[in-house]
Amino acid sequence: MREDLLRKIIRTKIEVGGYVINGLPAPLQQRANKMLNMFHEELTSYIKEQKQPAETSLKRVTIE
């Protein structure tokens, strides 16, 4: 349930942000859309990094 509530909050914030962006003058809309695209790319790469096993990014240490 907590995850569903979080998703609903995020979607609502995105919708409100869309209305705000549409109300901006054209040059500001373009900048805002560029920032949103950059945010989307970073979020996507972060999710991909989280799905990789930890062993690929960390060396295994053996103590005798």
DSSP file (Angstrom, degrees, kcal/mol; ACC not computed):
  #  RESIDUE AA STRUCTURE BP1 BP2  ACC     N-H-->O    O-->H-N    N-H-->O    O-->H-N    TCO  KAPPA ALPHA  PHI   PSI    X-CA   Y-CA   Z-CA
    1    1 A M     >        0   0    0      0, 0.0     4,-2.3     0, 0.0     5,-0.2   0.000 360.0 360.0 360.0 -38.9    0.0    0.0    0.0
    2    2 A R  H  >  +     0   0    0      1,-0.2     4,-2.3     2,-0.2     5,-0.1   0.904 360.0  50.1 -62.4 -40.3    2.8    2.4    0.8
    3    3 A E  H  > S+     0   0    0      2,-0.2     4,-2.5     1,-0.2    -1,-0.2   0.897 109.1  52.0 -65.1 -40.0    4.3    1.9   -2.6
    4    4 A D  H  > S+     0   0    0      2,-0.2     4,-2.2     1,-0.2    -2,-0.2   0.908 110.0  48.8 -62.3 -41.9    1.0    2.6   -4.3
    5    5 A L  H  X S+     0   0    0     -4,-2.3     4,-2.3     2,-0.2    -2,-0.2   0.910 110.9  50.5 -64.4 -42.2    0.6    5.8   -2.3
    6    6 A L  H  X S+     0   0    0     -4,-2.3     4,-2.4     1,-0.2    -2,-0.2   0.911 110.2  49.7 -62.2 -42.8    4.1    6.9   -3.3
    7    7 A R  H  X S+     0   0    0     -4,-2.5     4,-2.6     1,-0.2    -1,-0.2   0.902 110.3  50.6 -62.3 -41.0    3.4    6.2   -7.0
    8    8 A K  H  X S+     0   0    0     -4,-2.2     4,-2.2     2,-0.2    -2,-0.2   0.903 110.6  49.2 -64.7 -41.0    0.1    8.2   -6.8
    9    9 A I  H  X S+     0   0    0     -4,-2.3     4,-2.4     2,-0.2    -2,-0.2   0.925 111.8  48.8 -63.4 -44.7    2.0   11.1   -5.2
   10   10 A I  H  X S+     0   0    0     -4,-2.4     4,-2.2     1,-0.2    -2,-0.2   0.920 111.5  49.1 -62.8 -44.3    4.7   11.0   -7.9
   11   11 A R  H  X S+     0   0    0     -4,-2.6     4,-2.4     1,-0.2    -1,-0.2   0.901 110.7  50.7 -62.3 -40.6    2.1   10.9  -10.7
   12   12 A T  H  X S+     0   0    0     -4,-2.2     4,-2.5     1,-0.2    -1,-0.2   0.914 110.0  49.7 -63.6 -42.3    0.2   13.8   -9.2
   13   13 A K  H  X S+     0   0    0     -4,-2.4     4,-2.5     1,-0.2    -1,-0.2   0.887 110.4  50.9 -64.1 -37.9    3.4   15.9   -9.0
   14   14 A I  H  X S+     0   0    0     -4,-2.2     4,-2.2     2,-0.2    -2,-0.2   0.918 110.4  49.1 -64.9 -43.2    4.3   15.0  -12.6
   15   15 A E  H  X S+     0   0    0     -4,-2.4     4,-2.0     2,-0.2    -2,-0.2   0.926 112.4  47.3 -62.3 -44.9    0.8   16.1  -13.7
   16   16 A V  H  X S+     0   0    0     -4,-2.5     4,-2.3     1,-0.2    -2,-0.2   0.919 111.2  51.8 -62.7 -43.0    1.1   19.4  -11.8
   17   17 A G  H  X S+     0   0    0     -4,-2.5     4,-2.7     1,-0.2    -1,-0.2   0.875 107.0  54.0 -60.6 -37.8    4.5   20.0  -13.2
   18   18 A G  H  X S+     0   0    0     -4,-2.2     4,-2.3     2,-0.2    -1,-0.2   0.905 108.3  48.6 -63.2 -42.0    3.2   19.4  -16.7
   19   19 A Y  H  X S+     0   0    0     -4,-2.0     4,-1.1     2,-0.2    -2,-0.2   0.911 112.5  48.8 -63.7 -41.4    0.5   22.1  -16.2
   20   20 A V  H >< S+     0   0    0     -4,-2.3     3,-0.6     1,-0.2     4,-0.4   0.931 111.3  49.2 -63.9 -45.5    3.1   24.5  -14.9
   21   21 A I  H >< S+     0   0    0     -4,-2.7     3,-1.4     1,-0.2    -1,-0.2   0.902 107.8  54.4 -61.9 -41.3    5.5   23.8  -17.8
   22   22 A N  H 3< S+     0   0    0     -4,-2.3    -1,-0.2     1,-0.3    -2,-0.2   0.760 104.7  55.8 -65.0 -23.3    2.6   24.3  -20.3
   23   23 A G  T << S+     0   0    0     -4,-1.1    -1,-0.3    -3,-0.6    -2,-0.2   0.539  91.3  94.2 -85.0  -6.9    1.9   27.7  -18.8
   24   24 A L  S <  S-     0   0    0     -3,-1.4     5,-0.0    -4,-0.4    -3,-0.0  -0.443  88.1 -93.4 -82.5 157.5    5.5   28.9  -19.3
   25   25 A P     >  -     0   0    0      0, 0.0     4,-2.3     0, 0.0     3,-0.5  -0.311  46.9-100.0 -62.7 156.9    6.7   31.0  -22.3
   26   26 A A  H  > S+     0   0    0      1,-0.2     4,-2.2     2,-0.2     5,-0.2   0.854 119.6  51.0 -52.6 -47.2    8.1   28.8  -25.2
   27   27 A P  H  > S+     0   0    0      0, 0.0     4,-1.8     0, 0.0    -1,-0.2   0.901 113.3  46.1 -61.5 -37.8   11.9   29.4  -24.4
   28   28 A L  H  > S+     0   0    0     -3,-0.5     4,-2.6     2,-0.2    -2,-0.2   0.859 108.9  56.0 -71.3 -34.1   11.3   28.4  -20.8
   29   29 A Q  H  X S+     0   0    0     -4,-2.3     4,-2.7     2,-0.2    -1,-0.2   0.921 107.0  50.2 -60.5 -43.4    9.2   25.4  -21.8
   30   30 A Q  H  X S+     0   0    0     -4,-2.2     4,-2.1     2,-0.2    -2,-0.2   0.919 112.0  46.7 -62.9 -44.0   12.1   24.1  -24.0
   31   31 A R  H  X S+     0   0    0     -4,-1.8     4,-2.3     2,-0.2    -1,-0.2   0.917 112.8  49.7 -63.6 -43.1   14.6   24.5  -21.1
   32   32 A A  H  X S+     0   0    0     -4,-2.6     4,-2.3     1,-0.2    -2,-0.2   0.906 110.6  50.0 -63.5 -41.2   12.2   22.8  -18.7
   33   33 A N  H  X S+     0   0    0     -4,-2.7     4,-2.2     2,-0.2    -1,-0.2   0.876 109.0  52.3 -65.7 -36.6   11.7   19.9  -21.1
   34   34 A K  H  X S+     0   0    0     -4,-2.1     4,-2.3     2,-0.2    -2,-0.2   0.919 110.1  48.6 -62.9 -43.1   15.5   19.5  -21.6
   35   35 A M  H  X S+     0   0    0     -4,-2.3     4,-2.5     1,-0.2    -2,-0.2   0.900 110.4  50.9 -64.4 -40.2   15.9   19.3  -17.8
   36   36 A L  H  X S+     0   0    0     -4,-2.3     4,-2.5     2,-0.2    -1,-0.2   0.897 109.5  50.7 -64.0 -39.6   13.1   16.7  -17.5
   37   37 A N  H  X S+     0   0    0     -4,-2.2     4,-2.3     2,-0.2    -2,-0.2   0.908 110.7  48.8 -63.8 -41.5   14.8   14.6  -20.3
   38   38 A M  H  X S+     0   0    0     -4,-2.3     4,-2.4     2,-0.2    -2,-0.2   0.917 111.4  49.9 -63.6 -42.2   18.1   14.8  -18.4
   39   39 A F  H  X S+     0   0    0     -4,-2.5     4,-2.5     1,-0.2    -2,-0.2   0.915 110.2  50.6 -61.1 -43.2   16.4   13.8  -15.2
   40   40 A H  H  X S+     0   0    0     -4,-2.5     4,-2.4     2,-0.2    -2,-0.2   0.910 110.4  49.3 -61.8 -43.5   14.7   10.9  -17.0
   41   41 A E  H  X S+     0   0    0     -4,-2.3     4,-2.4     2,-0.2    -2,-0.2   0.915 112.5  47.4 -62.7 -43.8   18.0    9.7  -18.4
   42   42 A E  H  X S+     0   0    0     -4,-2.4     4,-2.4     2,-0.2    -2,-0.2   0.905 112.1  49.8 -65.4 -41.2   19.7    9.8  -15.0
   43   43 A L  H  X S+     0   0    0     -4,-2.5     4,-2.2     2,-0.2    -2,-0.2   0.910 111.0  49.8 -63.6 -42.2   16.9    8.0  -13.3
   44   44 A T  H  X S+     0   0    0     -4,-2.4     4,-2.1     1,-0.2    -2,-0.2   0.919 112.2  46.7 -63.0 -44.6   17.0    5.3  -16.0
   45   45 A S  H  X S+     0   0    0     -4,-2.4     4,-2.2     1,-0.2    -1,-0.2   0.875 110.8  53.2 -67.5 -35.7   20.7    4.8  -15.6
   46   46 A Y  H  X S+     0   0    0     -4,-2.4     4,-2.0     2,-0.2    -1,-0.2   0.917 108.7  49.3 -63.3 -43.1   20.4    4.7  -11.8
   47   47 A I  H  X S+     0   0    0     -4,-2.2     4,-1.3     1,-0.2    -2,-0.2   0.910 110.6  50.5 -63.4 -42.0   17.8    2.0  -12.0
   48   48 A K  H  X S+     0   0    0     -4,-2.1     4,-0.8     1,-0.2     3,-0.2   0.896 109.6  50.9 -63.0 -40.1   20.0    0.0  -14.4
   49   49 A E  H >< S+     0   0    0     -4,-2.2     3,-0.6     1,-0.2    -1,-0.2   0.872 107.5  53.4 -64.7 -37.3   22.9    0.3  -12.0
   50   50 A Q  H 3< S+     0   0    0     -4,-2.0    -1,-0.2     1,-0.2    -2,-0.2   0.794 103.9  56.3 -69.0 -27.7   20.8   -0.9   -9.1
   51   51 A K  H 3< S+     0   0    0     -4,-1.3    -1,-0.2    -3,-0.2    -2,-0.2   0.693  87.6  94.6 -78.6 -18.7   19.8   -4.0  -11.0
   52   52 A Q  S << S-     0   0    0     -4,-0.8     5,-0.1    -3,-0.6    -3,-0.0  -0.470  89.1-101.7 -72.9 144.1   23.4   -5.1  -11.5
   53   53 A P    >>  -     0   0    0      0, 0.0     3,-1.1     0, 0.0     4,-0.5  -0.317  25.1-122.6 -63.8 149.8   24.8   -7.5   -9.0
   54   54 A A  H >> S+     0   0    0      1,-0.3     4,-1.5     2,-0.2     3,-1.0   0.787 105.6  69.8 -64.9 -27.8   27.1   -6.0   -6.4
   55   55 A E  H 34 S+     0   0    0      1,-0.3    -1,-0.3     2,-0.2     5,-0.1   0.778  90.7  60.6 -64.4 -26.2   30.0   -8.3   -7.3
   56   56 A T  H <4 S+     0   0    0     -3,-1.1    -1,-0.3     1,-0.2    -2,-0.2   0.796 113.8  34.7 -72.5 -26.2   30.4   -6.5  -10.7
   57   57 A S  H << S+     0   0    0     -3,-1.0     2,-0.4    -4,-0.5    -2,-0.2   0.608 117.0  55.5-102.9 -13.6   31.2   -3.2   -9.0
   58   58 A L  S  < S-     0   0    0     -4,-1.5     2,-0.3     0, 0.0    -1,-0.1  -0.931  77.5-126.0-121.9 144.3   33.1   -4.4   -5.9
   59   59 A K        -     0   0    0     -2,-0.4     2,-0.4     1,-0.0    -3,-0.1  -0.636  28.4-118.6 -84.7 145.5   36.1   -6.7   -5.6
   60   60 A R        -     0   0    0     -2,-0.3     2,-0.5    -5,-0.1    -1,-0.0  -0.699  26.9-155.9 -84.6 132.6   35.8   -9.7   -3.4
   61   61 A V        -     0   0    0     -2,-0.4     2,-0.5     2,-0.0    -1,-0.0  -0.933   4.5-162.6-113.9 130.0   38.3   -9.7   -0.5
   62   62 A T        -     0   0    0     -2,-0.5     2,-0.5     2,-0.0    -2,-0.0  -0.954   3.2-164.2-113.6 125.7   39.4  -12.9    1.2
   63   63 A I              0   0    0     -2,-0.5    -2,-0.0     1,-0.1     0, 0.0  -0.932 360.0 360.0-110.5 126.9   40.9  -12.7    4.6
   64   64 A E              0   0    0     -2,-0.5    -1,-0.1     0, 0.0    -2,-0.0   0.420 360.0 360.0-102.5 360.0   42.9  -15.7    5.9
